[in-house]
Amino acid sequence: MRHVSFQTLVDLAQSTLNTANKEKAQQHLATCQRCQKELEELRHLLEGLQAPPLAAPQPDLMKRLVSAFRRQQTQLAQRPLRPATLQFDSWTKFAPSGVRGGTSQEHQLLFAASLFDVDLQIVEDVAAPGVFSLRGQVLALEAEGEPEPDNPEGMELRLADRAGDERRSLTDHLGRFTFSRLTAGQYTLRLLLDDHDVIFESLEVT
Amino acid sequence: MASSKQPDQAANANLSSLGDAELVAACLSGDEQAWMILIDRYSPLIYTIPLRFGLPKVIADEVFQETCLILLEKLDTLREKDQISSWIMTVARRACIQRWRRKHIQTVTLQDTDPLPDMALEEELVRLEQQYLVHLALAKLPPRCQHLLKALFFTDPPLSYEEIATELSVSTGSIGPTRTRCLEKLKQEMGLLE
């Protein structure tokens, strides 16, 4: 049995066969599984060729990932944990009088984490009550007379909920990061530095 | 005198022709270019998945970032994989579902009211991956084949053989047979990928 040539299959898939050849090919295909499979694979191929190009992410995201790769090369595989120290909490600003500081929709926290300060904001989504975002910024401590601190770009952060589900994010060139679409609850945030991790325990998202 | 860009371009061209497993190995040995090429190779696919889930662009950025970070961490486990596209799709999907479910939370009942994405979306994602693999295979063909196949299939409305022949500076009669040869090469390249 002579199978249908690849050339003919292409013409068949593209509808560029004349009627006589088309009928001949279809007759063979009716009983030949091998050629049917080839035609099917060819159709997938052509479908792929005709598919429109996909959107690509912006270059600054790629840049951050390159920074993350570089950091990983110098990071220790096992890093000890150090707790971050809470320096300021907008909800306890007016603790003595029992009145919450800040807006009810925004909760700001400032932590000291070894060589960095970390500014956190927990914001409830106005359009979707019960859904929150955690936004932050890692700020390198500047000391007078010292050289400019290292670029905080590409630092990894991991946010875990009580169930252990983990999200990851990266700092941009200004040290900022975001975790969106969070439900209320208690979270632990981890900042991965070269030789140790900083842990922010019991973050209440509410 | 050779410009400083040329060695990079040559190195990049060599890296681009590597399969996923070899590229992963290069990343693990600390090759930053290899990492750039690896995420470049799959970034449109990773980025499109959250968009297909209907997530906004800002969330798509997060999903993309998270997927790549997990990839970076798990590179060591991917050494043996000829092709990481399925692994990537699984990670990206999981990240999307985590965020997709949280679209409409009722503060009163604290319950997820959104069902899981349906079968149609699952099928669409499978198709997306397969189409993307064709795109990757195409990028590995010789430039002339790439130009021809793109001219034949990529343009809408499709160009005639005469128009293509003029564009590529070849005879009209050669288009048909060259098309077949290029598609065969593409098929071979796909066979290597799967």
Interface residues (C-beta under 8 A of the other chain):
Chain A: F6 Q7 V10 E41 L42 H44 L45 L46 E47 G48 L49 Q50 A51 P53 L54 A55 A56 P57 Q58 L61 M62 R64 L65 V66 A68 F69 R70 Q72 Q73 A128 P129 G130 V131 E156 D165 R167 R168 S169 L170 T178 F179 S180 R181 L182 T183 A184
Chain B: C27 G30 E32 W35 M36 I39 D40 S43 P44 L45 I46 Y47 T48 L51 V58 I59 A60 D61 E62 F64 Q65 E66 C68 L69 I70 L72 A95 Q98 R99 R102 K103 H104 I105 Q106 T107 L110 R127 Q130 Q131 Y132 L133 V134 H135 L138 L149 K150 L152 F153 F154 G176 P177 R179 T180 L183 E184 L186 K187 M190
